[in-house]
Amino acid sequence: MLSAVDLVFASEVARDGLTRDPEPVEHLAIRENAPGHVELWASLSPMVVEEPDDWTEAIDHASAPAVRLARQIADTVAHWLSSDEMIPGRGRRLTPGDVMVLVRKRDRFIHALGRELKTRGIPVAGADRLMLTGHIAVQDLMAVARVALQPEDDLSLAALLKSPAFGFSEEMLFELAARRPEGRSLLSAMRAAGESDDAIAQAWQTLTRWRNEAGYRPPFEFFANLLARDGLRRKFIARLGPEAGDVVDEFLNFCLAAERTGVNSLEALIALLDGGGPEIKREMDQTRGEVRIMTAHAAKGLEAPVVFLVDSGSAAFSDSHLPRLVPFAAPSGGWVGNGFLWRATADMNNSFALGLSASARRKAEQEYRRLLYVGMTRAEDRLVICGYHGKRGQAEGSWHAMARDALMASPHTSEVRNPATGETVLRYQVTKTGAVVAAQGIVEKPGSANPPPTALYQPLPPAPLLPRPLSPSGAGVTVERDADVVPGSRSPVLDAPAAQSYALERGLAVHRLLQVLPAVPFAERAAAGSRYLARIGNAWPDGEAERLWDSVDTVLHDPGFAAIFDDGSRAEVEIMGRVALGSGERAVSGRIDRLVITEDAVLIVDYKTNRPPPGSLREVPETHIAQMALYRALLAPLYPGREIRAALVYTEAPVLIAVSAKTMDDALARLTHA
């Protein structure tokens, strides 16, 4: 393979623009002894076809050289697949994903080859780039919108009925459209014909539903329902191939992006698409098992075992490619920036204009040869160089001509017969092919994969309604599984906000002081606490602020509470998760007042301001124990192998009451009814 590249670019003219080095190009292959070859097919010329005098008779467009070459390539690939063609250098059978077809530009040949491959049942990836509105699946979706907006649009409706959305045959559509009374729309004719034809009646009902939804659904939601709920995506892929799936996905992305810019109606979206849709760049993945068709420029960085390099026969450059305003560099000592030359007719060109044209021609020819190099080096095991030309003959210096001149002079080139087409072709081969043994393992042929499960196409079940998150501090003795939230009697709009109770303010103040003061230096704690209580407790009863500070100060200085406020502890830790309660799960969201984490244990501490405080664990309210049990259940998966302990600090005494593991287990079991 690489020696053929060296031959083609051996001359200085062929190497112009390929490299800056004057030495000939020489490649060294890693797979040195692996067999491979290059085939050169004859360039196809136009055939003279007599056009019929009767303009109503069909013209044979299949005689065009691009169509004939597409048929030859499709026949060759089909022969390889049907005869279990082996790739000698790899010891396995050839698959459609091993074939890549490279062209210089996107023209009618791409569509002709795609059609020929699909006719033979060969999976094809389609074009690597295409206009969104140029794909027939998008045109069908736009026809749906036009019919929904204007039911009297008979042309759009006829195209829609023939599309994969409904699949009407030519005869069925003709009978429906041609036999209708004069002045009656096609949609009205469908309604009348539906009385005796179930298929037409079902189609009319579907169109009616789409028309109704078009009046209130935004574009993205409207088309997403068509593609998913009504199965249009599945129908498009079944008729047009996997390429249609990528296209409709990009179409939905376009609808969503348009809605974000204010295009919220079908009419505005269709007007936007009629003005020109975006260009889609598709990723050509070899693992999809499809024949890839792309330009040589887009194939940079890709490889394939078998590559067809197609030369369309056009010249590398034409003066008509130049713009009317040709930029050029400013002369030495001239102005700053580029200048522009207005190109008039050819007879008005001077030497300066001809020099600019010659420079542009040389750059275009250099890029033309670089693309040939890219195309030839994409092939790993087999390269087929083919092409076609117009009535003027093959252009000098074309891809096909360069390869022909280089390979025909080599002693390693011989004539062989293409078994698929019967044509004689040239084959260049240095390393001879020995006996090919298939690699061990089962080789699956295309189409042998198991069909997807039927559940994939069924509507998803409704999502379960999750109860509101359970707050541990508000957990009761039991949790009703389907308990509803009782609405309050106060109006959030008309009634004045309720004043915060003194007990709530007092509890918040205790939590705030115990959260912040442990980080304040010892000598500054009393002053900081007095300032805070003077600000928030100015409306409290006399002496309450002082009594609260005494409680907090006692907790902070009690040696029995010292471990709670060590450097490794954290205050006000938000936590949320799921806890298994009975036969189901409940979401739990809360805040741990103090969390102490050591190497072998985790301590949960919660502050309480109850009056009077309990004296022992038996006197602790059940709701407080349930709160600790929920916190413990949430933290257990986060700290496996560590003991999760819990304690309650009642600031009025102050007293620290440890909650045993058995007590919390019993409280957690009582939270849900059996």
N, C-alpha and C positions, 0 to 999 in steps of 0.2 A: 504494500500500500504506500509506504513512505518513499520507496524508490520511484514510484510513478510520479509522486509530487516533485521529487528532485529532477526528473526528466522534463516535466512541464515547465519548471522555472529554471532551467539550466541556462537559457540565453539571457543576456543583459537586458534585452527589451522586456522579457517577461518578468524579470526581477525588479524593474523600475518601480519604485514605491513600496516594494515588499520589505526591503531591508536597506540599511545604510551601508552595509559592508559590500565591497566589490566582489568578494569571493562567491563562488557558486554555493547554492543552498544544499546542505547535506544533512539528512536526518538519520539518527540511530534508533532503531526500534528496541523497546524493552522485550517484547515478544518476538525474539529474533527469528526463531524457526517455526513460528505459527503460520499455517497456510492462509493465503488471502489472494484476491485478484481484483482487477479493475476491468470492467466491460465498457466498451464504447459502441453505442448504438448509432445507426445512421440518422442524420438529421432529416426530419420529415418536411416535405415541401407541400404547398397547396395543390389540391386536385381540381381539375376543371369539371364543374358540375353544371349541366344545363338546367336553367331555371324554367319551369313550366310556363306556358303562355297564360294558362288559367290562374289568376291570382288567388283563387280559393283553394288550390291544391297546396299541400305542405311542401316545404323546401327541405332538402336533406342537409341539415347543418352538421350531421355527424361526420361529414367529409373534411371538416376543418382540421388542420394539422394538430392543433392543441387537443381536440377531442380524440383524434386517432392515437396520439401519444398517451393520453390518459387511459385509453382502453388497453393499450399494450402494457402499461405499467400494472394496471389492475389485473389483467390476465396473468402476468408473470407472478405477482404476489399470490393470486388464487392458486396457481399451479404449485408454487412452493408449499403452501399450506395443505393442499389436498394430497400431495405426494410425500408429506413428512420430510421436507427438505432439512438437511442437517447443516449446522454451522461448523465447518471442520475445525476451526481453531478453538471451539468451545465444547465440542462433543455433545451437543444437545440439539433438539429440533427448533426450527425457526418459528417464532410467534409474531402476531401482528405488531406487538410492542417493540420488536427488534427493527422495524422498518421506519425510516425517516426520509421524507421527500423535501428537497430544498429547491427553492426557486429564487430568481433574482428580485422579482416584485410580485405583488398580489394582483393577479389578473384573472381572466376567465378560466385559465387552466386549473386553478385551485378548485373552483366549483365543479369543473368537468371531472377532475380526478375524484373528488369526494363523492360525486354522484355514481361514478363507475364502481368505486369500492363498495358503497352501500348496496348497489344493485347485486353485487356478488356476495353479500352477507359478511363483508370484512369490516370489523369495527374501525372507525376512523375518528380521530380527535377533532377534525375540522380545522379551520384557520386559526393561527395564533393571535391574530388581531382582526377585529371586525367592528363595524359600526353597530351600535345598539339597535337602531331602527332598521338596519339592513337585514336583520335575522327574521326569518319567517315566523318564529314563535312570538317575537315581540309585535310583529305586524298583526298576528291573530289577536293578541291581547288588546292592541289598539282598536281593532275592529269591534271587539266586545264593547269598548267604551263608546265608540261612535254609534253603535246600534242602541246602546242604553241612553245616549243623549238625544239621538235622532232616529226614532223607529222607522222612519220612511226612507232611510238610507239603504236602498235595496242592494247596491253593489257591495257595501261592507257586510251586509247580512248574508249575501250569497257566498262571499269569501269565508265567512265564519262557519257557515254550514258545511263547507267542504273541508274545513280545517280539522285537526285531531279532536277539537272540542266536541264535535257532533259526528263527524265522519260520514256525511251524506255522500252517496255515489253520484256520478255524473248524470245517470239516468233519473235518479230520484230527484235531484235538483232541477233537471230539465222539466220533468213532469210537473213539478210544483210551480216553477216560474213561467214556463211557456204556456201552460194551460189555464192560467188565471184570467179572469175577466179584465178588460181594459180599464185602467184607472185604479185598480186595486193594488195595494202595496204587497210586497212579498210576505211581510209579517201577518197581514190580514189573511192572505192565502194560506199561510201555515195554520192559522186558527181554524179556518174552515175545513182544511184537509185533516186536521187532527181529530175530527169527529169520527173518522173511519180508519185512521192510522195511528196506532199507539206510539210508534217511534216519533212521528211528527208532533203528536200531542205532548209527549214528554219534553221534546226540544222546546216547544212553545212555552211550557210551564217554566222551564229553566230560564229562558230569556225574560219572561215576565218577572221572575224573582230577581234577576240581575238588574233589570230596569228599576225596580223598586229600591234595591239597595244602593244603586248609584245616586239616588236622591239625598241620602243622608250619611253615607259612609265616606270617609276620606280616601284618597287614591290608594295609599299603602294597604289599608285594611280591606278595601274592596278587592284588589288584585290578590292579596294574600289568601282571602277566602276562596277565590276562584281556583287558585293553584293547589291549595291544600284540601279544603273541605270538598270542593267539587271535582277534584282529581285531575285538573288540567295539567299539572306538572307531570304526573305519571303518564298521561296520554301523550304529551309532547315528547318525553324521553322515549316512549315506546315507538313513536313514529319517526322522530328526527334524530335519535341517538343521544348519548350522554352529554354531548355538547349543549343541547337545549337546556339541560339542568343548570349549567353554568350561566347561560344567557339569562334565564328567568330570574336567577339569584341576583345578577347585576341589575336587572330591571327593577326588582324590588328595592335594592339599595338606592337606585336613582329616585324612585318614588319617595322613599323616606327622606333622602337629602332634599328633594324638592319641597316636601312639606315643611321642613325646617326653615326654608327661605320664604315661606308664605304661600306656596302653591297648594291650596287645600281643596281644590275641586277637580273633577275629571276633565272638565272643559279646559281649564288652565293648563293641566298636565299635557293634554293632547296637543294644545297649541305650542307648548314648549318643545315637545318631541318633534312636531312638524318643522320647527325651526332648526333642527339638527341635534341628534342625540350624541352622547359621549362615545368615544372609542374604547372597546374592551380589549385588554391584553390578557390572554389566557395562559396559564402555566402548562407547559407541555411535559407531563410526567410520564416517564417510560413505564412505570409500574402499573399504569392503567390498562396496558395491553391493547393499545390502539395505534394505528398507523398515524404518525405525526406529519403534518404538512405545514411548512413555515418558510420564511425567507432565510437566505444564508446569513444575513446580518443578525437576525434574531436567534440563530443557532449557535452563536458564539458561546463557548463554555459547555455545549452539549455534545454528546456522542451517541452513536447507534451502531450495532453490528452491520446493518445494511443501510446504505444511503443511495438514493437516487438524486443526482444533480441535474436539474432541468435547465437548459439554456433556451430562453424564449426567442433568440435570434436577433433581438434589437441591438442597436449600436450602443456603445458605452456612453456616448455623448452626442448631443445635437444642439446647434445654436439656439433652437427654440426653447431649450431648457433655461437659458439665461434670462434674468429679469430685465425689465426695461431700464431700471436704474441699477447700474453695475458699480459696486463699491471698489475703490482702489486706494492704495497707500499714498500718502502725500509725498511729493518729490522732496529730495534733500534740500533743506533750507526753505521749504514752502510753509504752508499753513499747519496748524495743529489739528490732528484728527484725520479721518478718512475723507476722500473726495468721492463724488458720484458722477458717473458718465451716463448720459441719456442715449440709449441705443435706438437709432432710427432704422431706416431700411438698409439693406445690405450694400446698396450702391453708394451710400453716404458714409460708410465706415472708413476711417483713416488708419494709419499704422498703429496708433495708440489703441484704438478700439479692437483691431485685429490681434494685438498683443495680449489684451485682456481676455479675449475669446480663446486664444491658444493656451494661455495659462489655466483657464477654467477647464479646457478639454484635457490637458495633461493631468490635472488633479482628479478629474472624473475617471479617466482611464486607469490611473493608479489605484483608486478605490475599487474599480471594477475587477482588477487583477487580485487585489487583496481579498475580495469576496470569493473569488475562485479558490484561493488558497484556504480560506476558512471552510468552504464547502467540501473540498477534497480531504481535509484533515479531520472531518467529523466522522468519517467511516472507520470502523474498527476492523472489519473482516472482509467486507465486499462493497465496492463502489461501482455504480452504474452511471455513466455520463451519457445523457441523451438530450434531445432538444428538437426544435422545429424552427422554421424560418418562413418569411413571407415571399412574395413574388419576386422581389429584388435579389433573392438568394441570401446565402449566409454572409453575415458581416465579417469583414477581415478583423482578426484579433479577437473573435468571440470565444467564449469558454469552450465550446465544442471544437472550434478550429484549433485552438491552442493545444488541447488534449490530443486531437487527431494527429497534428503535425509531430508532436513529441512521441507518441506511443507507436505510430505506424513504423517509425524508423528503428524500433528496438527489436533485437532478435528474440526477445521474450514474448512478443506479441504474435498471436495466431488467430485464425478464424474458427469460430465454433457456431453451432446452431442453437438458437434459443428454443427449447422444447415447447414453451408456452405459445409463442407466436409463429414459429417456423422461420423466422428471419435469421440471416447470417450476421453475426456481430463479431467485433474484435475483442479478444481477451488478452490482457497483460498479466502474466503471472511468473514470479521468480521462484518462490518456494512451492514445490509441487505438493499436491494433496495426496496423502496416503490413505490407508484404510481408516475410516471414521467409525469409532465405536461410541454408541450413545452412553452418556453418563448414567450412573446408577440412580435409580429413583423413578417414580411414576411421573410422566409428563402429561398434564391435563390439557386437553384440547379446548379451544374456546367454546363456550356454551355448556361445559360440563359442570359448572358450579351449581350448587343447590339454590333453588329459588328462595327469595326472602320470605320470612314468616308472614302469614296473612294478618297477624296482629299489628304488623307495621303500618298497615293501611287503614286500620280501624280507629275511630275517634278515641282520644284519651279519656279515661274516667275523670270525673270532676275531682278537683283537689279537695282533700279533707279540710273541714273548717277547724282551725286550731283555736282552742280557748285562749282567752287573754292571759298573758304571763302572770304567774303566781308570785306575789311578793312575800318573801319569807317573814318579814316583820308583821305582815297582816294575815298570816296563815292561821286558820282556826283549828279546832280540834279535828275536824274532818273537812275534806274537800269534795264537794258535790261534782260529779263527773260532767254533767251538762247544765250546771247552774247558770242562770242568766244574771246579768248585771241589772240590779233594780235602779231605774232612773231616779234622780233626785227630784224633789218637789220645787226647788228654787230655779228660777230662770237665769241662765248665764248672761242674758242681755238686759232684762228689765230690773232684776233685783240687784241691789248693791252688794258688793263683795263682802262676805262675812269676815269679821275681824278675827285675827289669829288668836287662839286661846292662850292664856297665860301658861298652862301646862306644856303646850307645844313649844312656845318660845323658850321656856326654861329647859326643856329637853334638848332643843337645838343649841342652846348656849353651852350646855355641858359637853355635847359632842364636839362643838367647835373648839372649846378650850382644850379638851383632851387630845384633839387632833394636832393643834398648833403648838401648844406650850412645851411639849417634850423637846422640840427643836430649838427653843429659846434658851439662852444662857440662864443658869440658875438664879443669878442675882437680879435678872430683869423680868422674871416671870410674874412676880406680884404686881409690878407696875403695869405690865402689859395686860394682865387679867383685869385689873381695876379699870383701866381705860376702856376695855371692851364692854364690861358689864355696865359702866356708867353710860355708855352710848345706847345700848339696846335695852337696858333695864330701868330707864328713867320713869316708866309708867308702872313699874311693879310695886307691890305693897312694901311698906317700909321694912328694911332689914332683910328682904329676900335676896338681894344681890350679895350681901355679905355672907348669908348662910350658904348660898350656892358656891361662893368662892372658897369657903372653908371646906366644903365637901370635895371640890376639885383639888385644892391644895393638899388635902390629906391623902387622896389617891396618888398624886404625883410623888409624895415624899414617903409613902409607906414602903418599907423594904419588901413586903410581900408582893407588891405590884411591880417591882423593878424590872423583872424579866419582860413584862408587857411592853415597856418603853425602851428596850435595848436598841442598839443601832441597826440590828437586822430586822426590826419590825417595820410594818407599813401601816399607814392610817387610811381609812376611807377607801377600801379596795372594792371597785365595781366588779360584779360577777354575774354571769348569765349562762344558762345552759338548760339541759333537759334532765328530768328526774323521772324514773319509772315509779309510778304510783298505781298500784293495783294492776289492772290489765292494760293500761295505756301509759303514755308519757305526757308530762306537763312541762311547759316552758317556765323556768324560774329565773327571776331577775331581782337582784338585791345589792346591798352594800354592806360589807363587813367593816365594823368600826375599827378593829385592830387585828392584824394578821402577823403572827410570829412564825417564821420558817427556820427550822434548824436541820441538821444533817439527818436526824432520825425521826423527827416529829414535826407536826404542824399544829399551831394553837390558834383557835378562833376565839376572839373576845368581842363581846357586845356590851355596850353601856346601857344601863337602865336607871331611870330616875323615879321609880315607884315610891309612893308614900303610903303606909310604912313599908320598908324593904323586907323581903322574906328573910327568915333566919336560917333556913336549911333548904336542901333541894326539894323536900316534900312540899314546901310552901311556895315554890316557884310556879307561876302561872303556866298552864299547859301550852299556851301560845308561844311563850318564850322558849320552851324546850323544842317545840316544833320548828321554830325558826333556826335554832342551832342544828337540828337534824337535817334540814334542807341544805344549809351551808355545807355540812359535812358530806352529804351525798354528792354535791357539786364538785367539791375539791378532791374527793377520793380518786377519780380517774387521772387527775393532774399530778398527783404525788403518789404513785404506786410504791409500795414497800415502806411507807412512812405511816406512823400512827397519827390519826386525825383526832385531836382533842378539842374540847370546847369549854368555855367558861363565861359566866355572866358576872359583870361588875355592877353592883347596886351602889350608886354614889352617895346615897343618903346616909348609909351606915358609917363608913363604906365597908363593903364586904364583897369578897370574890367567891363565887359558888361554882365549883367544877361540875359539869354535866357528864355523867358516865356514858360509855358507849351503849350499854344495854338500855338505858333510859331513852337515848335518842333513837335507837332501833325500834323500840316500842312506839314512840311518838310518830315515827315515819310510817309504821304499819297502820296506825289509826287514822292517817290523813285521808285515806280512800276507803269507801265502803267496800266490804267484801262482795 
